[in-house]
């Protein structure tokens, strides 16, 4: 995992993240990342941390979204 990506140990419930949906084709240019709050952190996969958002969507964390002031 890249040094600039969060690990599962660094993520907590309620943090807003951008994810790639679990069943999305990573090679597709039409795949839009989703943004939402973490409900459950499942752990680290070889690529990125695996989470479920409060909306129920499951996916891999691409980045943590900065809080708006």
C-alpha positions, 0 to 999 in steps of 0.5 A: 500500500502506498504511504499516502493512503490510509490504513484500516487502523487509521480509519474510524466510524464517521470519517468521510471517505471516497471509495471505489464501490466493491463490484465496480470495474476498476478499469472502467472510465465510467466508474465514479467514486462515491463519498460517504461516512464510514459505518464499518471498517472491515480491514486492509485488502492488498490494495486499499482498506475495505469499508461499508458506508452508512449508506450501505455501500461497500467498497475500497477507500481511495482517499479521506475527504477533508472536513469543510470548515 
